[in-house]
Amino acid sequence: MKIAILSRNRKLYSTQRLMVAAQARGHEARVIDPLRCYMNITSRKPQVIYKGEVLQGFDAVIPRIGSSITFYGTAVLRQFEMMGVYSANESVAIARARDKLRSLQLLARAGVAMPVTGFAHSPHDVDDVIRQVGGAPLVIKLLSGSQGIGVVLAETQQAAESVIDAFMELRADILVQEFIKEAQGADIRAFVVGGRVIAAMRRQAKPGEFRSNLHRGGRAERIKLGAAERALAVQAARTLGLNIAGVDMLQSAAGPVVIEVNSTPGLEGIETSTGVDVAGRIIEFVEKHARPGKTATRGRG
């Protein structure tokens, strides 16, 4: 097969691993920077042009689209889909997952367990939103944040009001979320490929930090998930229409809850901590499902 890997940087661990895994299985793989692509949008012969070259003959595309280029990156991916190229994660599913509010609403509609979450536009409604999520301590998240950036723990009512007022003054969209104290600074990343959890790790925040992201100094270890965690991760990925997803969960007193579903999960942390050849499993999935004109599994909404 001829596989396009949409990535801005061929030196990134995830991009390199996908290249090596594809080549090891006899495929031709090529890294394409989506921001260097431009498009001929026509009903008769849609095209993607890359640095002056018309891209042709690809059987599949694996999108590695960062959150900062979601709009243009998904537009390029849609163009490949219009050309009949199979995408491991479809553009509509990536856009759905990147919209944190929309994704949480879809997960809630599907009955996926989550922390209590509030959203409001007016500063006059702040007190009521805080009460609805159970009061302080609580977590405040920027809708546009990633890798733990824009996530604040407010330990008191006054601190919560001050942080929310500051974000609203900047006209930033935020979510207010129940703080799961019993998680004790740890979360679970379940890596889902094709409706199955293929690897999982527990990430523990460094002392004095509640965010467990590896980019923020957290440490990771391999874990074996129970049936409830596996089912929840698969349900979350399927609800958003993602064939490849990193589902982040917390262990609450009432059981596991989903806090985020990542459409472009990094491979370094999960492969290093678990020893699982995740890149190889992704290539295997693409081999089994890539057909001309075939699209990925669609979520709802």
N, C-alpha and C positions, 0 to 999 in steps of 0.2 A: 504494500500500500504506500501511497504518497500522503504524508501527514504534515499539516501545517501546525506549528505551535505559535500561537499569538502571544508574544512576550516582548516587552520593551528592552530586556537585557538578557542576552544569551549566556552571560556569566553567572546568573542567579542559580542557586543550588537546584531549585525545582525545575527550571528550564533545562539545565544540563542533564539532570537525572532522566527526564522524559526523552531527551534526545538519545541518550545512551541506551535506554530501555527499548526504544523503537528500533534503533539500529541493530541491537543485539538480537532482535526477533526478525531481522531481515527487511525492515521497512526503510523507506527513504523519508527522512524527517528534515524539516526546514524551519528555522526560527524566523518569524516575520514580525517586525515592529508595527503594531496597528496604527501608530501615529504617523508612520511614513507611507501608509496606504491612502489612496484616494479612489473614488468610486464613480463608475458610469452607471447611473440609475436609469434603466430602461426596461420596459416590459418584454422586449424581444431578446435582448442579450445582455443581462446585467454583468458587470465586470468589476474586479478589484485590480487596481494597478499599484504596483509596489516599486518605487524608485524608477518609474518609467516602464516597467515590465508588466505585461498583462499576466496575471496568475491563472494558470490553467492546470487541469489534470489532477487536482487534489481529491483524495477519497474521503478525508476526514480532517477536522480541525479541532485542536485542543486549546481552548481559550485560557490564557493566564492574564486576565485583565485586572489591573490594579484598580482600587476604588477611586483614585484620582482621575482616571480616564474612562470611567464607566460609560458616559454618554457616547463618546466617539468610538470607544472600543466595541461596545455592543452594536453600534451602527455598522462597523466593519464586519462583525460577526454575522449580522443579519444579511449583509450582502453575500457572504459565502453561502448562507442558507438559501438565499434566492437562486444561487447558482447550482443548487442541488447537492452541496457538500454537507456531509453529516457532521454535526457538532456534538462533542461529548457532553457539554452543557449548553443548552439552547439560550439564545440571546434574551428571550423573554423571561426565562427562569433566573438568569443572572441579574437582570434589572429588578425583578421581583424581590430577590434576596437582598439586594443592595439598599432597597428602600426599607429601612428598619421598621418604620411604622406600619407600612403595608404588609410586610412579612409577618409581624406580630399579630396583626388583625387576621391574616389568613390562617396562621397557626392556631389562634384562639378559636376561629370558626370551626377548625377541624378537630377541636378538642385536645390539642397538644398541651400538656402541662407546662405552665410558665409561671414566673414570679408575677405577683399583682403589679400591673403597670398603668400609669396614668399619663395623659397627654392633654395639654390645654394651650390656648392661644393668648388669652387675656391674663395679665398679672393679677386681676381681681379674683381669679379663680384658683390662685396658687394654694391658699390655705386648704381649700376643699380637696384639691388633688392630693396634697400631702396626707390628709386624713384618710382618703380612700385607699392609699397604698399602705396604711398602717402606721403612719407617723415616722419620726426619726428613730434610729438611723435609717437612711434611705440612700439609694444610688441615683445619681443624676447623669444622664447620658446625652451627649450631642448626637443628633440623628446622622450627622456626617462623619462621626469619629470612627477610627479603626485602630487595631493593635493596642487597645487600652487608652488611646489618646482621646481626650474629651469625656472621660469617665471620672466622676467625682463621688466620693463617699461623704455625705453630710451626716455628722454624728448627732447633731441637735436640731431642733426645730428652727432656731435662729440662723444656724449655719445654712440649713436647707433653703430658707427664704432668701438669704443673702446671695447664695450661688444662683438660684433660679432667677432672682431679680436682675443679677448681672448678665446672665445669658440672654434674658428677654430684652434687656436694654440694648444688647448687641444684635437683636433680632435673630437670634440663633434658635433653631427648632430643637427642642429637648424632650426626652422621656424621663419620667420620674418612676422609679422602680423599687419594689420591696427589697430590702436587704436581707439576704439569706445568711444569718449569722452562723448557723450550724455548719455551713460549708467550710468555715475556718480558713478562708483564703485559698481554697483549692477548687479547681474545676476539672471537668472531664472533657477531653476532645475525642469524639468518636469519628473515625474517618469512614465515610460511606461511599461505596462504589457499586453501582448497579443494584441498589436495593439490599445490600448486605454491609454490615460493619466488618471491615477487613483488618482494622487495627484500632487501638485505643490507648490513650495515655492520660495520666493524672498530672496536672500542672499545679504546683504549689508556689504561692507568692513568697517573695523574700520577706524577711522580718520587717514589720512596720508598714507593709504594703498589702492592700487587699486585692489588687489586680494581679492575676496569675500569668499574664501573657509572658512568653519567653523573651519577647523584645523588651520587657520591663524588668528582666532579671529573675523571672520565675524559673524553677527547675522542673524537669519532667521525668516520669517513670512509666514503664509499661504496666498496664492493668488488664485484668480480664473482666469484662462487663457481665452483669447479670442479664437475665431475660428482659426485665423491665427497661433497663437502660438501652439495650439493643433495639427493642421494639420502638421506644420513643425516638431514638436517633433516626431510624429508618422512616418512621411516620413523618418526622419533621422534614427530612430531605424530599420525600415523595410529595408532601403537601405543596412545597415550593417548586416542584418539577425538576429537581436537581438529581442528575445521575451520579455526580461527584460532589461531595460536600463534606465540610468539617462541621460537625454539630457540637456546639459547646453546651454543657449541662452542669448544673450544680446539684449536690445532694442536699435536699431539704428534709425537714422532719416528716413531711408527707410523701417523700419519695423524690425521684429525679425530676428536675424541671429544666426546660430548654431556655437558654439566655440569648443564643445567637446561632444562625446558620450561615456559614461562610461558603460562598460559591467558588472561591479560588483559594482553597486552603494550602498553606505551605507544606512542603514535603520534608524539609530538613528535620524539624523537631520530631515528627511522628516516625520517620525512618530511623533516626538516630536512637530514639528512646525505646523503640519496639523491635528493631531489627527486621521489620517486614519490608519487602520490596514493593512499596506502594506504587512507585512509578511503573513497575512491570505489570501490576494488577490493572492499572489504568489502561495501559496499552492492550492488554488482553481483552478488557471490556470493549475497547474501540474495535478490535479485530472482530469480535462477535457481532457487533451491532451496526457497523458502518455499511450502509447501502446507499446507492445514489438516490437522492430525494427523500431519504428517510430522516425524520426529525426525532429529537430526544423525547422522553416521556414528559408530558405537559402536566403542570400543576393546575390549580384552579384559582381564578381571580386575577 
